[in-house]
Amino acid sequence: MSRTIQVKVKPNSRHSELAESADGTWIARVKAPPVDGKANAELVELVAAHFGCRKSAVTIRSGASGRMKLVRIEEG
């Protein structure tokens, strides 16, 4: 089973956190800059930690170069 969430990424934040907003999208604040995939790598780690799964179970389905991303989480 898998789920897909829409995430708005805010790079260069003071601390890393993942929170769901009222409209059902997620906001991810990551410390890493949006350079050489560093912010995407930190996003994958953050999502995996939040949902209690392995990093390999989290993939960015679309939006890898933008701030709005669709992230797929393989569960179970």
N, CA, C and O atoms as CSV, one atom per row, in Angstrom:
chain,resi,resn,atom,element,x,y,z
A,1,MET,N,N,0.840,-1.175,0.000
A,1,MET,CA,C,0.000,0.000,0.000
A,1,MET,C,C,0.892,1.248,0.000
A,1,MET,O,O,1.957,1.263,0.617
A,2,SER,N,N,0.447,2.269,-0.687
A,2,SER,CA,C,1.238,3.501,-0.717
A,2,SER,C,C,0.304,4.698,-0.617
A,2,SER,O,O,-0.896,4.605,-0.876
A,3,ARG,N,N,0.879,5.801,-0.240
A,3,ARG,CA,C,0.123,7.051,-0.193
A,3,ARG,C,C,0.975,8.125,-0.835
A,3,ARG,O,O,2.203,8.057,-0.809
A,4,THR,N,N,0.317,9.118,-1.413
A,4,THR,CA,C,1.009,10.240,-2.031
A,4,THR,C,C,0.558,11.512,-1.327
A,4,THR,O,O,-0.634,11.757,-1.144
A,5,ILE,N,N,1.544,12.312,-0.938
A,5,ILE,CA,C,1.235,13.583,-0.278
A,5,ILE,C,C,1.832,14.730,-1.084
A,5,ILE,O,O,2.845,14.568,-1.766
A,6,GLN,N,N,1.193,15.880,-0.996
A,6,GLN,CA,C,1.711,17.079,-1.653
A,6,GLN,C,C,2.468,17.882,-0.605
A,6,GLN,O,O,1.944,18.179,0.469
A,7,VAL,N,N,3.715,18.231,-0.935
A,7,VAL,CA,C,4.586,18.896,0.028
A,7,VAL,C,C,5.114,20.201,-0.556
A,7,VAL,O,O,5.582,20.238,-1.694
A,8,LYS,N,N,5.037,21.261,0.228
A,8,LYS,CA,C,5.674,22.527,-0.141
A,8,LYS,C,C,6.953,22.621,0.672
A,8,LYS,O,O,6.916,22.589,1.902
A,9,VAL,N,N,8.075,22.735,-0.008
A,9,VAL,CA,C,9.376,22.734,0.658
A,9,VAL,C,C,9.886,24.156,0.832
A,9,VAL,O,O,9.840,24.967,-0.093
A,10,LYS,N,N,10.369,24.441,2.024
A,10,LYS,CA,C,10.982,25.737,2.324
A,10,LYS,C,C,12.427,25.478,2.738
A,10,LYS,O,O,12.691,25.157,3.897
A,11,PRO,N,N,13.374,25.616,1.794
A,11,PRO,CA,C,14.778,25.357,2.120
A,11,PRO,C,C,15.400,26.487,2.933
A,11,PRO,O,O,14.803,27.549,3.109
A,12,ASN,N,N,16.610,26.236,3.424
A,12,ASN,CA,C,17.386,27.213,4.203
A,12,ASN,C,C,16.673,27.668,5.473
A,12,ASN,O,O,16.809,28.821,5.881
A,13,SER,N,N,15.911,26.764,6.103
A,13,SER,CA,C,15.217,27.096,7.350
A,13,SER,C,C,16.159,26.918,8.533
A,13,SER,O,O,17.210,26.288,8.415
A,14,ARG,N,N,15.774,27.478,9.666
A,14,ARG,CA,C,16.595,27.357,10.872
A,14,ARG,C,C,16.590,25.936,11.421
A,14,ARG,O,O,17.595,25.464,11.953
A,15,HIS,N,N,15.449,25.254,11.288
A,15,HIS,CA,C,15.360,23.880,11.762
A,15,HIS,C,C,14.490,23.075,10.806
A,15,HIS,O,O,13.705,23.637,10.042
A,16,SER,N,N,14.636,21.762,10.855
A,16,SER,CA,C,13.880,20.885,9.971
A,16,SER,C,C,12.596,20.439,10.660
A,16,SER,O,O,12.611,20.035,11.822
A,17,GLU,N,N,11.477,20.517,9.925
A,17,GLU,CA,C,10.217,20.027,10.460
A,17,GLU,C,C,9.244,19.752,9.328
A,17,GLU,O,O,9.349,20.326,8.244
A,18,LEU,N,N,8.302,18.870,9.596
A,18,LEU,CA,C,7.264,18.519,8.630
A,18,LEU,C,C,5.926,18.666,9.335
A,18,LEU,O,O,5.710,18.063,10.386
A,19,ALA,N,N,5.026,19.461,8.768
A,19,ALA,CA,C,3.730,19.701,9.402
A,19,ALA,C,C,2.636,19.731,8.346
A,19,ALA,O,O,2.845,20.199,7.226
A,20,GLU,N,N,1.466,19.223,8.722
A,20,GLU,CA,C,0.328,19.225,7.806
A,20,GLU,C,C,-0.442,20.524,7.974
A,20,GLU,O,O,-0.702,20.956,9.097
A,21,SER,N,N,-0.805,21.145,6.860
A,21,SER,CA,C,-1.574,22.386,6.935
A,21,SER,C,C,-3.068,22.061,6.867
A,21,SER,O,O,-3.444,20.913,6.629
A,22,ALA,N,N,-3.903,23.052,7.072
A,22,ALA,CA,C,-5.353,22.853,7.153
A,22,ALA,C,C,-5.952,22.311,5.857
A,22,ALA,O,O,-6.952,21.594,5.891
A,23,ASP,N,N,-5.348,22.646,4.716
A,23,ASP,CA,C,-5.916,22.196,3.433
A,23,ASP,C,C,-5.435,20.804,3.009
A,23,ASP,O,O,-5.740,20.358,1.903
A,24,GLY,N,N,-4.685,20.117,3.877
A,24,GLY,CA,C,-4.261,18.755,3.580
A,24,GLY,C,C,-2.885,18.635,2.947
A,24,GLY,O,O,-2.349,17.533,2.835
A,25,THR,N,N,-2.307,19.758,2.531
A,25,THR,CA,C,-0.936,19.695,2.019
A,25,THR,C,C,0.022,19.714,3.202
A,25,THR,O,O,-0.365,20.035,4.326
A,26,TRP,N,N,1.254,19.374,2.939
A,26,TRP,CA,C,2.281,19.343,3.985
A,26,TRP,C,C,3.293,20.438,3.730
A,26,TRP,O,O,3.567,20.769,2.576
A,27,ILE,N,N,3.850,21.001,4.776
A,27,ILE,CA,C,4.905,22.009,4.663
A,27,ILE,C,C,6.156,21.432,5.303
A,27,ILE,O,O,6.153,21.046,6.472
A,28,ALA,N,N,7.224,21.380,4.518
A,28,ALA,CA,C,8.495,20.852,5.011
A,28,ALA,C,C,9.510,21.981,5.060
A,28,ALA,O,O,9.811,22.611,4.047
A,29,ARG,N,N,10.022,22.221,6.232
A,29,ARG,CA,C,11.109,23.184,6.383
A,29,ARG,C,C,12.387,22.379,6.522
A,29,ARG,O,O,12.504,21.538,7.413
A,30,VAL,N,N,13.346,22.634,5.641
A,30,VAL,CA,C,14.609,21.897,5.670
A,30,VAL,C,C,15.771,22.873,5.796
A,30,VAL,O,O,15.725,23.982,5.264
A,31,LYS,N,N,16.806,22.450,6.503
A,31,LYS,CA,C,17.986,23.299,6.697
A,31,LYS,C,C,18.817,23.418,5.429
A,31,LYS,O,O,19.455,24.443,5.190
A,32,ALA,N,N,18.808,22.374,4.625
A,32,ALA,CA,C,19.680,22.310,3.452
A,32,ALA,C,C,19.284,23.332,2.383
A,32,ALA,O,O,18.109,23.667,2.239
A,33,PRO,N,N,20.270,23.818,1.644
A,33,PRO,CA,C,19.986,24.724,0.532
A,33,PRO,C,C,19.504,23.916,-0.678
A,33,PRO,O,O,19.783,22.720,-0.770
A,34,PRO,N,N,18.784,24.556,-1.603
A,34,PRO,CA,C,18.291,23.843,-2.792
A,34,PRO,C,C,19.386,23.702,-3.863
A,34,PRO,O,O,19.215,24.146,-4.998
A,35,VAL,N,N,20.490,23.091,-3.492
A,35,VAL,CA,C,21.640,22.946,-4.387
A,35,VAL,C,C,22.047,21.474,-4.445
A,35,VAL,O,O,22.134,20.810,-3.412
A,36,ASP,N,N,22.291,20.975,-5.633
A,36,ASP,CA,C,22.777,19.604,-5.844
A,36,ASP,C,C,21.918,18.543,-5.167
A,36,ASP,O,O,22.441,17.516,-4.734
A,37,GLY,N,N,20.612,18.771,-5.068
A,37,GLY,CA,C,19.714,17.781,-4.491
A,37,GLY,C,C,19.780,17.643,-2.984
A,37,GLY,O,O,19.207,16.709,-2.422
A,38,LYS,N,N,20.476,18.567,-2.315
A,38,LYS,CA,C,20.616,18.466,-0.861
A,38,LYS,C,C,19.274,18.627,-0.148
A,38,LYS,O,O,18.981,17.889,0.793
A,39,ALA,N,N,18.463,19.579,-0.587
A,39,ALA,CA,C,17.155,19.790,0.041
A,39,ALA,C,C,16.242,18.589,-0.204
A,39,ALA,O,O,15.491,18.198,0.689
A,40,ASN,N,N,16.295,18.001,-1.391
A,40,ASN,CA,C,15.482,16.819,-1.686
A,40,ASN,C,C,15.904,15.643,-0.815
A,40,ASN,O,O,15.051,14.912,-0.311
A,41,ALA,N,N,17.193,15.452,-0.634
A,41,ALA,CA,C,17.684,14.355,0.201
A,41,ALA,C,C,17.230,14.538,1.645
A,41,ALA,O,O,16.831,13.575,2.300
A,42,GLU,N,N,17.290,15.768,2.140
A,42,GLU,CA,C,16.840,16.022,3.509
A,42,GLU,C,C,15.325,15.844,3.619
A,42,GLU,O,O,14.832,15.373,4.643
A,43,LEU,N,N,14.587,16.216,2.575
A,43,LEU,CA,C,13.140,16.022,2.566
A,43,LEU,C,C,12.797,14.535,2.680
A,43,LEU,O,O,11.909,14.161,3.446
A,44,VAL,N,N,13.493,13.692,1.927
A,44,VAL,CA,C,13.250,12.247,1.979
A,44,VAL,C,C,13.504,11.720,3.387
A,44,VAL,O,O,12.717,10.925,3.901
A,45,GLU,N,N,14.594,12.154,4.015
A,45,GLU,CA,C,14.904,11.738,5.387
A,45,GLU,C,C,13.819,12.195,6.367
A,45,GLU,O,O,13.413,11.444,7.254
A,46,LEU,N,N,13.363,13.424,6.195
A,46,LEU,CA,C,12.353,14.007,7.079
A,46,LEU,C,C,11.026,13.255,6.966
A,46,LEU,O,O,10.402,12.933,7.978
A,47,VAL,N,N,10.601,12.978,5.741
A,47,VAL,CA,C,9.342,12.259,5.523
A,47,VAL,C,C,9.438,10.837,6.078
A,47,VAL,O,O,8.507,10.357,6.724
A,48,ALA,N,N,10.563,10.164,5.827
A,48,ALA,CA,C,10.747,8.800,6.327
A,48,ALA,C,C,10.697,8.766,7.856
A,48,ALA,O,O,10.078,7.873,8.434
A,49,ALA,N,N,11.336,9.720,8.506
A,49,ALA,CA,C,11.331,9.772,9.966
A,49,ALA,C,C,9.923,10.052,10.495
A,49,ALA,O,O,9.500,9.451,11.483
A,50,HIS,N,N,9.204,10.952,9.845
A,50,HIS,CA,C,7.864,11.324,10.310
A,50,HIS,C,C,6.875,10.165,10.195
A,50,HIS,O,O,6.069,9.939,11.098
A,51,PHE,N,N,6.940,9.433,9.080
A,51,PHE,CA,C,5.990,8.353,8.846
A,51,PHE,C,C,6.512,6.988,9.311
A,51,PHE,O,O,5.825,5.979,9.154
A,52,GLY,N,N,7.705,6.952,9.872
A,52,GLY,CA,C,8.248,5.725,10.431
A,52,GLY,C,C,8.543,4.646,9.404
A,52,GLY,O,O,8.235,3.474,9.618
A,53,CYS,N,N,9.139,5.045,8.289
A,53,CYS,CA,C,9.492,4.072,7.259
A,53,CYS,C,C,10.950,4.291,6.836
A,53,CYS,O,O,11.607,5.235,7.275
A,54,ARG,N,N,11.430,3.400,5.977
A,54,ARG,CA,C,12.802,3.527,5.483
A,54,ARG,C,C,12.886,4.646,4.440
A,54,ARG,O,O,11.899,4.977,3.784
A,55,LYS,N,N,14.086,5.218,4.302
A,55,LYS,CA,C,14.292,6.260,3.282
A,55,LYS,C,C,14.027,5.709,1.884
A,55,LYS,O,O,13.555,6.435,1.009
A,56,SER,N,N,14.329,4.428,1.672
A,56,SER,CA,C,14.130,3.827,0.359
A,56,SER,C,C,12.651,3.683,0.005
A,56,SER,O,O,12.319,3.444,-1.156
A,57,ALA,N,N,11.751,3.828,0.996
A,57,ALA,CA,C,10.316,3.737,0.751
A,57,ALA,C,C,9.713,5.084,0.349
A,57,ALA,O,O,8.526,5.167,0.034
A,58,VAL,N,N,10.526,6.129,0.360
A,58,VAL,CA,C,10.050,7.478,0.034
A,58,VAL,C,C,10.657,7.924,-1.297
A,58,VAL,O,O,11.876,7.903,-1.470
A,59,THR,N,N,9.803,8.324,-2.226
A,59,THR,CA,C,10.284,8.817,-3.522
A,59,THR,C,C,9.572,10.112,-3.879
A,59,THR,O,O,8.404,10.312,-3.546
A,60,ILE,N,N,10.297,10.984,-4.563
A,60,ILE,CA,C,9.713,12.221,-5.062
A,60,ILE,C,C,9.173,11.920,-6.453
A,60,ILE,O,O,9.941,11.693,-7.388
A,61,ARG,N,N,7.844,11.918,-6.588
A,61,ARG,CA,C,7.205,11.531,-7.850
A,61,ARG,C,C,7.253,12.658,-8.878
A,61,ARG,O,O,7.445,12.404,-10.067
A,62,SER,N,N,7.081,13.898,-8.430
A,62,SER,CA,C,7.152,15.028,-9.358
A,62,SER,C,C,7.547,16.276,-8.585
A,62,SER,O,O,7.370,16.353,-7.369
A,63,GLY,N,N,8.085,17.249,-9.308
A,63,GLY,CA,C,8.468,18.508,-8.696
A,63,GLY,C,C,9.844,18.523,-8.073
A,63,GLY,O,O,10.106,19.324,-7.176
A,64,ALA,N,N,10.734,17.650,-8.532
A,64,ALA,CA,C,12.060,17.545,-7.921
A,64,ALA,C,C,12.835,18.858,-7.986
A,64,ALA,O,O,13.680,19.113,-7.128
A,65,SER,N,N,12.565,19.692,-8.983
A,65,SER,CA,C,13.308,20.955,-9.093
A,65,SER,C,C,12.483,22.165,-8.651
A,65,SER,O,O,12.947,23.300,-8.770
A,66,GLY,N,N,11.279,21.943,-8.148
A,66,GLY,CA,C,10.441,23.048,-7.694
A,66,GLY,C,C,10.169,22.946,-6.203
A,66,GLY,O,O,10.662,22.039,-5.532
A,67,ARG,N,N,9.382,23.881,-5.689
A,67,ARG,CA,C,9.064,23.865,-4.258
A,67,ARG,C,C,7.877,22.975,-3.938
A,67,ARG,O,O,7.804,22.415,-2.844
A,68,MET,N,N,6.938,22.835,-4.882
A,68,MET,CA,C,5.792,21.946,-4.677
A,68,MET,C,C,6.143,20.570,-5.225
A,68,MET,O,O,6.515,20.436,-6.390
A,69,LYS,N,N,6.024,19.555,-4.388
A,69,LYS,CA,C,6.421,18.203,-4.776
A,69,LYS,C,C,5.318,17.211,-4.440
A,69,LYS,O,O,4.560,17.411,-3.490
A,70,LEU,N,N,5.234,16.149,-5.217
A,70,LEU,CA,C,4.399,15.011,-4.872
A,70,LEU,C,C,5.336,13.928,-4.366
A,70,LEU,O,O,6.243,13.500,-5.081
A,71,VAL,N,N,5.121,13.492,-3.151
A,71,VAL,CA,C,5.996,12.511,-2.514
A,71,VAL,C,C,5.193,11.236,-2.278
A,71,VAL,O,O,4.104,11.270,-1.704
A,72,ARG,N,N,5.746,10.114,-2.727
A,72,ARG,CA,C,5.085,8.826,-2.545
A,72,ARG,C,C,5.762,8.074,-1.400
A,72,ARG,O,O,6.988,8.018,-1.301
A,73,ILE,N,N,4.912,7.494,-0.533
A,73,ILE,CA,C,5.391,6.758,0.630
A,73,ILE,C,C,4.858,5.334,0.529
A,73,ILE,O,O,3.646,5.117,0.528
A,74,GLU,N,N,5.767,4.366,0.443
A,74,GLU,CA,C,5.380,2.949,0.419
A,74,GLU,C,C,5.252,2.479,1.866
A,74,GLU,O,O,6.198,2.571,2.648
A,75,GLU,N,N,4.079,1.979,2.204
A,75,GLU,CA,C,3.845,1.536,3.578
A,75,GLU,C,C,3.620,0.027,3.618
A,75,GLU,O,O,3.137,-0.578,2.662
A,76,GLY,N,N,3.984,-0.553,4.748
A,76,GLY,CA,C,3.726,-1.976,4.963
A,76,GLY,C,C,4.660,-2.771,4.205
A,76,GLY,O,O,4.606,-3.999,4.253
